[in-house]
């Protein structure tokens, strides 16, 4: 086989492998949509609302401009994405947001595929692993910007690995560049860009000069993260969040430790991580190397600790395990396909079919979104105007913000954390309202309320006693309006 045929065969196999990863991602998104889970979640609705505010005012907020809790200290951690979300929503509506979320997930899957691609060959193992990773990203990143974090982690790991193998020192510039981007795009997770250089410092392959260079890259990354409109305050947000006792009472599942949220999954993750590390050590020993920890081993251990502490970090553990496995891809890639064209054709057909399935299964509105739209219509017909205060819980708050109202609560847990907002226990005050405390209800100054139907019977009783009447209830959301005196 001449060189031209070999290169052509390699290109076909790579396209087949990439198609398999993207097809799995699209198919997983379609499956998620079939369950009624939307690609336009409350967090994204808040991003549209705050993005509109930034565009209209021409500045970034330093206090909460959307809810009833005006004056609370607040940092908009992902302001460029908020502006982009507002622009996309105003131009293309919900369909544009859903398409953008799907594209971001597939871009993350493609980046992980590229950074785990074995040099010079594409085996069946990599194709299957890429498809599995694509499906996992679609499920774990659904409607969130965490695909950006996956891409940053992959790029940093690829640059660090190439540098550790003798690449040019200019590769270390990837770390501060990624840190700067992360501090703008997804501020609370800027630490993703810092993980790899921290692991490189302890890499057993490096001498003291290499460790010094890795330390310099780490410090420059930290400095780059501070080059954001909020300065050093933004890099402190994730650490203050992790140490905040008050957030445990908010009830947001992704803030819980993995050992509490899903202990069986946490145990399985520990077993998989241990098996991967032992296998990597065995491969190095068999190749005549020393059984020292490398950056990939340390990254798996680090992201495992993060995932055990906070369930939302399971995505980074999955990505770091895939990256670590790619270091020894040549050992497990399997035999080359003798005829690559049928495999490429099948994977291309699967990609097109999955994209078609995704387009067909993503509804214009999910049942919950349709119910929320009816509740907003009932609220408007009751006389509510934009800027009016509305009593609600977390699930409804972002929808109200998108419609222009000022809700009692929304999805920003850090806004209700005294350790971050200046010392005000806004969440505690909101709990009194939802528990039916009439003085707390009157203190909001709200004439309207939108809550999940039947979720707060004490609140509904108190609203009736204060002169509110039920104006809408479809079994999903209930709308109350104060009777005119």
C-alpha positions as CSV (number, residue, x, y, z in Angstrom):
1,X,0.0,0.0,0.0
2,X,1.6,3.3,-1.1
3,X,1.6,6.5,0.9
4,X,-1.3,8.1,-0.9
5,X,-3.6,5.1,-0.2
6,X,-2.5,5.1,3.4
7,X,-3.3,8.8,3.9
8,X,-6.6,8.4,2.2
9,X,-7.5,5.4,4.3
10,X,-6.5,7.3,7.5
11,X,-8.7,10.3,6.5
12,X,-11.7,8.0,5.9
13,X,-11.3,6.2,9.3
14,X,-11.0,9.6,11.1
15,X,-14.2,10.8,9.5
16,X,-15.9,7.6,10.5
17,X,-14.7,8.0,14.1
18,X,-15.7,11.6,14.3
19,X,-19.1,10.8,12.8
20,X,-19.7,8.1,15.4
21,X,-19.0,10.6,18.2
22,X,-21.2,13.3,16.8
23,X,-24.0,10.8,16.0
24,X,-23.9,9.5,19.6
25,X,-24.1,13.0,20.9
26,X,-27.0,13.9,18.6
27,X,-28.9,10.7,19.4
28,X,-28.4,11.3,23.1
29,X,-29.8,14.8,22.8
30,X,-32.8,13.4,20.9
31,X,-33.4,10.8,23.6
32,X,-33.2,13.5,26.3
33,X,-35.8,15.6,24.3
34,X,-38.1,12.6,24.0
35,X,-38.3,12.4,27.8
36,X,-39.6,16.0,27.9
37,X,-36.3,17.5,29.2
38,X,-35.8,20.8,27.4
39,X,-32.7,22.3,25.8
40,X,-33.9,25.7,27.1
41,X,-33.6,25.3,30.9
42,X,-34.2,27.8,33.7
43,X,-30.5,28.7,33.9
44,X,-30.5,29.6,30.2
45,X,-33.7,31.7,30.6
46,X,-31.9,33.7,33.3
47,X,-28.9,34.1,31.0
48,X,-31.2,35.6,28.3
49,X,-32.8,38.0,30.9
50,X,-29.5,39.2,32.3
51,X,-28.0,39.5,28.8
52,X,-30.8,41.8,27.8
53,X,-30.2,43.9,30.9
54,X,-26.5,44.2,30.0
55,X,-27.2,45.1,26.4
56,X,-29.8,47.7,27.5
57,X,-27.7,49.3,30.2
58,X,-24.3,49.0,28.6
59,X,-22.6,47.8,31.7
60,X,-22.1,44.7,33.9
61,X,-24.2,44.3,37.0
62,X,-22.6,44.5,40.4
63,X,-25.8,43.9,42.3
64,X,-28.9,41.9,41.4
65,X,-31.0,43.8,38.9
66,X,-33.7,41.1,38.2
67,X,-35.3,39.8,41.5
68,X,-37.0,41.4,44.4
69,X,-33.7,41.4,46.3
70,X,-32.3,44.6,44.8
71,X,-28.9,45.6,46.2
72,X,-27.6,42.2,46.8
73,X,-23.9,41.9,45.7
74,X,-23.8,39.9,42.5
75,X,-21.1,38.9,39.9
76,X,-22.3,37.9,36.4
77,X,-19.8,35.1,35.9
78,X,-20.5,34.3,32.3
79,X,-21.5,37.7,30.8
80,X,-20.3,37.1,27.2
81,X,-22.5,33.9,27.0
82,X,-25.4,35.9,28.5
83,X,-25.1,38.6,25.9
84,X,-24.8,35.9,23.1
85,X,-27.9,34.0,24.6
86,X,-29.9,37.2,24.6
87,X,-28.9,38.0,21.0
88,X,-29.7,34.5,19.8
89,X,-33.1,34.4,21.6
90,X,-34.2,37.8,20.3
91,X,-33.2,36.9,16.8
92,X,-34.3,33.3,16.6
93,X,-36.5,32.6,19.6
94,X,-36.4,29.4,21.6
95,X,-35.5,27.4,18.6
96,X,-32.2,29.3,18.2
97,X,-31.3,28.7,21.9
98,X,-32.0,25.0,21.6
99,X,-29.9,24.7,18.4
100,X,-27.1,26.7,20.0
101,X,-27.1,24.3,23.0
102,X,-27.0,21.3,20.7
103,X,-24.1,22.8,18.7
104,X,-22.1,23.5,21.9
105,X,-22.5,19.9,23.1
106,X,-21.5,18.5,19.7
107,X,-18.5,20.9,19.6
108,X,-17.4,19.6,23.0
109,X,-17.7,16.0,21.8
110,X,-15.7,16.8,18.7
111,X,-13.0,18.5,20.8
112,X,-12.7,15.5,23.1
113,X,-12.5,13.2,20.0
114,X,-9.7,15.3,18.5
115,X,-7.7,15.4,21.7
116,X,-8.0,11.7,22.3
117,X,-7.2,10.7,18.7
118,X,-4.2,8.4,18.6
119,X,-1.4,9.7,16.5
120,X,-1.3,8.0,13.1
121,X,-4.2,5.6,13.5
122,X,-7.9,5.3,14.4
123,X,-8.9,2.1,16.0
124,X,-12.3,0.6,16.9
125,X,-11.7,1.2,20.6
126,X,-11.3,4.9,20.0
127,X,-14.4,5.0,17.9
128,X,-16.5,3.3,20.5
129,X,-15.0,5.4,23.3
130,X,-15.6,8.6,21.4
131,X,-19.2,7.7,20.9
132,X,-19.7,6.9,24.6
133,X,-18.1,10.2,25.5
134,X,-20.3,12.1,23.0
135,X,-23.4,10.6,24.5
136,X,-22.2,11.3,28.1
137,X,-21.5,15.0,27.2
138,X,-24.9,15.4,25.7
139,X,-26.6,14.1,28.8
140,X,-24.4,15.9,31.4
141,X,-24.0,19.2,29.5
142,X,-27.7,19.4,28.4
143,X,-28.7,23.1,27.9
144,X,-25.7,24.4,30.0
145,X,-22.4,26.0,28.9
146,X,-20.3,23.3,30.5
147,X,-19.3,22.2,27.0
148,X,-17.0,25.2,27.1
149,X,-15.3,23.7,30.2
150,X,-14.8,20.4,28.5
151,X,-13.1,22.0,25.5
152,X,-10.8,24.1,27.7
153,X,-9.8,21.0,29.7
154,X,-9.1,19.0,26.5
155,X,-7.1,21.8,24.9
156,X,-5.0,22.3,28.0
157,X,-4.3,18.6,28.4
158,X,-3.3,18.2,24.8
159,X,-0.9,21.2,25.0
160,X,0.5,20.0,28.3
161,X,1.0,16.5,27.1
162,X,2.8,17.6,23.9
163,X,5.0,19.9,26.0
164,X,5.9,17.2,28.5
165,X,7.0,14.9,25.6
166,X,9.5,17.5,24.5
167,X,7.4,20.1,22.7
168,X,8.2,23.8,22.5
169,X,7.8,25.9,25.6
170,X,5.4,28.1,23.6
171,X,2.8,25.4,24.2
172,X,2.6,26.6,27.8
173,X,0.9,29.7,26.5
174,X,-2.3,27.6,26.1
175,X,-2.9,27.7,29.9
176,X,-3.1,31.5,30.5
177,X,-5.1,31.8,27.2
178,X,-7.6,29.2,28.4
179,X,-7.7,30.8,31.8
180,X,-8.5,34.2,30.4
181,X,-11.2,32.7,28.2
182,X,-12.7,30.7,31.0
183,X,-12.8,33.6,33.4
184,X,-14.9,35.4,30.8
185,X,-17.1,32.6,29.5
186,X,-17.8,30.6,32.6
187,X,-16.2,32.4,35.5
188,X,-17.0,30.0,38.3
189,X,-15.2,27.1,36.5
190,X,-12.0,29.0,35.6
191,X,-10.3,26.4,37.8
192,X,-10.7,23.9,34.9
193,X,-7.9,25.8,33.1
194,X,-5.7,25.6,36.2
195,X,-6.0,21.8,36.7
196,X,-3.5,20.6,34.1
197,X,-0.6,23.0,34.9
198,X,-1.1,22.1,38.6
199,X,-0.8,18.4,37.7
200,X,2.2,19.1,35.5
201,X,4.1,20.5,38.5
202,X,3.9,17.1,40.1
203,X,4.5,15.1,36.9
204,X,7.2,12.5,37.6
205,X,8.7,12.9,34.1
206,X,9.8,16.5,34.7
207,X,13.1,17.7,36.2
208,X,13.2,20.7,38.4
209,X,13.5,23.1,35.4
210,X,10.4,21.6,33.9
211,X,8.5,21.9,37.2
212,X,9.6,25.6,37.4
213,X,8.2,26.2,34.0
214,X,4.9,24.4,34.9
215,X,4.7,26.6,38.1
216,X,5.2,29.7,36.0
217,X,2.4,28.6,33.7
218,X,0.2,28.0,36.7
219,X,0.9,31.5,38.1
220,X,0.4,33.1,34.7
221,X,-2.9,31.3,34.3
222,X,-4.1,32.6,37.7
223,X,-3.1,36.1,36.7
224,X,-4.9,35.8,33.4
225,X,-8.0,34.7,35.2
226,X,-8.0,38.0,37.0
227,X,-8.1,39.9,33.8
228,X,-11.9,40.2,33.8
229,X,-14.2,43.1,34.5
230,X,-14.7,42.0,38.1
231,X,-11.0,41.6,38.9
232,X,-9.8,39.2,41.6
233,X,-13.4,38.9,43.0
234,X,-14.4,36.5,40.3
235,X,-11.7,33.9,40.9
236,X,-12.7,33.8,44.5
237,X,-16.3,32.9,43.7
238,X,-15.8,29.1,43.3
239,X,-13.9,28.8,46.6
240,X,-16.4,30.9,48.5
241,X,-19.2,28.7,47.0
242,X,-17.6,25.5,48.0
243,X,-17.1,26.7,51.5
244,X,-20.6,28.2,51.9
245,X,-22.7,26.3,54.5
246,X,-25.8,28.2,53.5
247,X,-25.9,26.6,50.0
248,X,-26.7,23.2,51.5
249,X,-30.2,24.4,52.4
250,X,-31.0,25.7,48.9
251,X,-31.9,22.2,47.7
252,X,-30.1,22.3,44.3
253,X,-29.1,18.7,43.6
254,X,-25.9,19.5,41.6
255,X,-24.4,21.2,44.7
256,X,-24.5,18.0,46.7
257,X,-21.6,15.7,47.2
258,X,-21.6,12.7,44.8
259,X,-21.5,10.3,47.7
260,X,-24.8,11.7,48.9
261,X,-26.5,12.3,45.5
262,X,-25.6,8.9,44.0
263,X,-23.4,6.7,46.2
264,X,-23.5,3.7,43.9
265,X,-22.3,5.8,41.0
266,X,-19.6,7.4,43.1
267,X,-18.3,3.9,44.1
268,X,-18.3,2.8,40.5
269,X,-16.4,6.0,39.5
270,X,-13.8,5.3,42.2
271,X,-13.4,1.7,40.9
272,X,-13.0,2.8,37.3
273,X,-10.5,5.5,38.2
274,X,-8.4,3.0,40.2
275,X,-8.5,0.5,37.3
276,X,-7.4,3.1,34.8
277,X,-4.5,4.3,37.0
278,X,-3.3,0.8,37.6
279,X,-3.5,0.0,33.9
280,X,-1.5,3.1,33.0
281,X,1.1,2.1,35.5
282,X,1.3,-1.4,34.1
283,X,1.7,-0.1,30.6
284,X,4.6,2.1,31.6
285,X,6.3,-0.7,33.6
286,X,5.9,-3.1,30.7
287,X,7.5,-0.5,28.4
288,X,10.5,-0.2,30.6
289,X,9.5,3.1,32.3
290,X,9.3,4.0,35.9
291,X,6.0,3.7,37.8
292,X,5.8,7.4,38.6
293,X,2.6,9.4,38.6
294,X,2.2,11.5,35.4
295,X,-0.1,14.5,34.8
296,X,-2.8,12.2,33.4
297,X,-2.8,10.2,36.6
298,X,-2.9,13.3,38.8
299,X,-5.7,14.8,36.7
300,X,-7.9,11.7,37.1
301,X,-7.3,11.8,40.9
302,X,-7.9,15.5,41.1
303,X,-11.2,15.4,39.1
304,X,-12.3,12.3,41.1
305,X,-11.9,14.3,44.3
306,X,-13.8,17.2,42.8
307,X,-16.6,14.9,41.7
308,X,-16.9,13.3,45.1
309,X,-17.2,16.8,46.6
310,X,-19.7,18.1,44.0
311,X,-21.7,15.9,41.7
312,X,-21.6,18.4,38.9
313,X,-17.9,17.7,38.4
314,X,-18.6,14.1,37.2
315,X,-18.4,15.5,33.7
316,X,-14.8,16.6,34.2
317,X,-13.9,13.2,35.7
318,X,-15.3,11.5,32.6
319,X,-13.3,13.8,30.3
320,X,-10.1,13.4,32.3
321,X,-10.4,9.6,32.2
322,X,-10.9,9.7,28.4
323,X,-7.8,12.0,28.1
324,X,-5.7,9.8,30.3
325,X,-6.7,6.7,28.4
326,X,-5.7,8.3,25.1
327,X,-2.1,8.5,26.4
328,X,-1.9,4.7,25.9
329,X,-4.2,4.5,22.9
330,X,-1.7,2.6,20.9
331,X,-1.9,-0.2,23.3
332,X,-5.6,-0.7,23.1
333,X,-6.6,0.7,19.7
334,X,-7.2,-2.7,18.2
335,X,-6.5,-3.8,14.6
336,X,-7.0,-1.4,11.7
337,X,-10.1,-1.8,9.6
338,X,-9.2,-3.6,6.4
339,X,-11.8,-1.7,4.4
340,X,-12.6,1.7,5.9
341,X,-15.2,2.9,3.4
342,X,-18.1,0.8,4.7
343,X,-17.4,1.9,8.3
344,X,-17.3,5.6,7.2
345,X,-20.5,5.2,5.2
346,X,-22.3,3.6,8.2
347,X,-21.1,6.2,10.6
348,X,-22.1,9.0,8.2
349,X,-25.5,7.5,7.8
350,X,-25.8,7.2,11.6
351,X,-24.8,10.9,12.0
352,X,-27.4,12.1,9.5
353,X,-30.1,9.9,11.0
354,X,-29.3,11.1,14.5
355,X,-29.4,14.8,13.4
356,X,-32.7,14.1,11.8
357,X,-34.0,12.4,14.9
358,X,-32.8,15.4,17.0
359,X,-34.6,17.9,14.7
360,X,-37.8,15.8,14.8
361,X,-37.8,15.2,18.6
362,X,-36.9,18.7,19.9
363,X,-40.4,20.2,20.3
364,X,-41.2,23.8,20.0
365,X,-42.3,23.6,23.7
366,X,-42.2,20.9,26.2
367,X,-45.4,20.3,28.3
368,X,-43.9,22.2,31.2
369,X,-42.9,25.1,28.9
370,X,-46.4,25.2,27.5
371,X,-47.9,25.3,31.0
372,X,-45.5,28.1,31.9
373,X,-46.6,30.1,28.9
374,X,-50.2,29.7,29.9
375,X,-49.3,30.9,33.4
376,X,-47.6,33.9,32.0
377,X,-50.6,34.7,29.9
378,X,-52.9,34.4,32.9
379,X,-50.6,36.7,34.9
380,X,-50.7,39.3,32.2
381,X,-54.5,39.1,31.8
382,X,-54.7,39.7,35.6
383,X,-53.2,43.1,35.2
384,X,-49.5,42.3,35.9
385,X,-47.0,44.6,34.1
386,X,-43.3,44.3,33.4
387,X,-41.3,45.2,36.5
388,X,-44.1,44.0,39.0
389,X,-43.0,41.8,41.9
390,X,-44.1,38.2,41.8
391,X,-43.9,35.6,44.6
392,X,-42.5,32.3,43.2
393,X,-40.0,29.5,43.8
394,X,-36.8,28.7,42.0
395,X,-38.4,26.7,39.2
396,X,-40.6,29.5,38.0
397,X,-38.4,32.5,38.8
398,X,-36.3,32.4,35.6
399,X,-39.4,32.2,33.4
400,X,-40.7,35.3,35.2
401,X,-37.4,37.1,34.6
402,X,-37.6,36.3,30.9
403,X,-41.1,37.8,30.8
404,X,-39.9,41.0,32.5
405,X,-41.2,40.5,36.0
406,X,-39.2,40.7,39.3
407,X,-39.5,37.2,41.0
408,X,-38.8,36.3,44.6
409,X,-36.3,33.6,43.6
410,X,-34.5,32.3,40.5
411,X,-31.9,29.7,39.8
412,X,-28.8,31.6,41.0
413,X,-27.9,29.9,44.2
414,X,-25.0,32.2,44.9
415,X,-27.4,35.2,45.0
416,X,-28.9,33.7,48.1
417,X,-25.6,32.8,49.8
418,X,-24.7,35.2,52.6
419,X,-21.0,34.3,52.1
420,X,-21.2,35.8,48.5
421,X,-24.0,38.4,48.5
422,X,-22.8,40.6,51.3
423,X,-24.3,38.9,54.3
424,X,-28.0,38.9,53.5
425,X,-29.9,35.7,54.1
426,X,-32.3,36.2,51.2
427,X,-33.0,32.5,50.9
428,X,-34.1,32.4,54.5
429,X,-36.4,35.3,54.0
430,X,-37.9,33.6,50.9
431,X,-38.5,30.4,52.9
432,X,-40.7,32.4,55.3
433,X,-42.8,33.6,52.3
434,X,-43.2,30.1,50.8
435,X,-44.1,28.8,54.3
436,X,-47.0,31.1,54.4
437,X,-45.7,33.8,56.8
438,X,-48.2,36.6,56.2
439,X,-45.8,39.4,57.4
440,X,-43.1,38.1,55.0
441,X,-45.6,37.9,52.2
442,X,-46.7,41.5,52.7
443,X,-43.0,42.5,53.0
444,X,-42.4,41.6,49.4
445,X,-44.9,44.1,48.2
446,X,-46.1,41.6,45.6
447,X,-49.7,41.5,44.2
448,X,-49.1,38.3,42.2
449,X,-47.8,34.8,42.8
450,X,-46.9,31.9,40.5
451,X,-46.1,28.6,42.1
452,X,-46.2,24.9,41.2
453,X,-49.8,23.7,41.7
454,X,-50.3,22.2,45.1
455,X,-46.6,22.5,46.1
456,X,-47.1,25.2,48.9
457,X,-50.5,24.7,50.6
458,X,-49.6,27.0,53.5
459,X,-48.7,29.7,51.1
460,X,-51.9,29.3,49.2
461,X,-53.9,29.5,52.4
462,X,-52.1,32.7,53.4
463,X,-52.6,34.3,50.0
464,X,-56.3,33.6,50.2
465,X,-56.4,35.3,53.6
466,X,-54.6,38.3,52.3
467,X,-57.0,38.9,49.5
468,X,-55.4,37.0,46.7
469,X,-57.6,34.9,44.4
470,X,-56.7,31.9,42.2
471,X,-56.9,33.1,38.6
472,X,-55.3,30.1,36.8
473,X,-54.5,26.5,37.7
474,X,-53.8,23.8,35.0
475,X,-52.4,21.2,37.4
476,X,-48.8,22.3,36.7
477,X,-48.7,26.0,37.7
478,X,-51.1,28.1,39.8
479,X,-51.4,31.9,39.4
480,X,-52.7,34.1,42.2
481,X,-53.6,37.8,42.0
482,X,-54.6,40.2,44.7
483,X,-58.2,41.3,44.5
484,X,-58.5,45.1,43.9
485,X,-59.6,46.9,47.0
